[in-house]
Amino acid sequence: MFSIISLILFLFSLAFTVLYFVFWIWMLIDCLKYEPSEGNDKIIWAVVIILLQALGALLYYIVRRPERIKQTGQ
């Protein structure tokens, strides 16, 4: 019984880790590819995403990405 619960918890944490990593990479690539090169926004957001990891990616997704899409259409 204990091994089944351990296996389920391991698989859940593995799936969560993979999803987190994919989301983090997606936001970093999105920032580097689509942020306008004018000013320092691209560099600042890339540093925020890299240093703050999940929180930085989530902040970029919630705060900056919708604004950028509204401004540039990308």
C-alpha positions in Angstrom: 0.0 0.0 0.0 2.8 2.4 0.9 4.6 1.9 -2.4 1.5 2.6 -4.5 1.0 5.9 -2.7 4.7 6.7 -3.0 4.5 5.9 -6.8 1.4 8.2 -7.2 3.1 11.0 -5.4 6.2 10.6 -7.4 4.3 10.6 -10.7 2.3 13.7 -9.6 5.4 15.6 -8.6 7.2 14.5 -11.9 4.2 15.7 -14.0 4.1 19.0 -12.0 7.9 19.5 -12.5 7.7 18.9 -16.2 4.7 21.2 -16.7 6.4 23.9 -14.6 9.6 23.6 -16.7 7.7 23.7 -20.0 5.8 26.8 -18.9 9.0 28.5 -17.7 10.8 27.8 -21.1 7.7 28.9 -23.0 7.5 32.2 -21.2 11.3 32.8 -21.6 11.1 32.1 -25.4 8.0 34.2 -25.7 9.7 37.1 -24.0 13.0 36.8 -26.0 11.2 36.3 -29.3 8.2 38.7 -29.2 9.2 41.6 -26.8 10.0 44.7 -28.8 13.7 45.5 -28.8 13.2 49.2 -28.0 14.2 50.1 -24.5 15.2 47.6 -21.8 11.9 45.8 -21.4 13.1 42.6 -23.1 16.2 42.4 -21.0 14.5 43.2 -17.7 11.7 40.7 -18.3 14.1 38.0 -19.3 16.2 38.6 -16.2 13.0 38.5 -14.1 11.9 35.3 -15.6 15.3 33.7 -15.2 15.9 34.8 -11.6 12.4 34.4 -10.2 11.7 31.1 -12.1 8.0 30.2 -11.7 7.0 33.5 -10.1 8.8 35.5 -12.8 7.2 33.4 -15.6 3.8 33.8 -14.0 4.2 37.5 -13.5 5.2 37.9 -17.2 2.2 35.8 -18.3 -0.3 37.8 -16.2 1.2 41.3 -16.3 3.2 41.9 -19.4 2.1 39.4 -22.1 -1.5 40.6 -22.4 -0.3 44.2 -22.6 2.3 43.3 -25.3 -0.3 41.4 -27.3 -2.7 44.3 -27.1 0.1 46.7 -28.3 1.8 44.7 -31.0 -0.6 41.9 -31.9 1.9 39.2 -31.2 
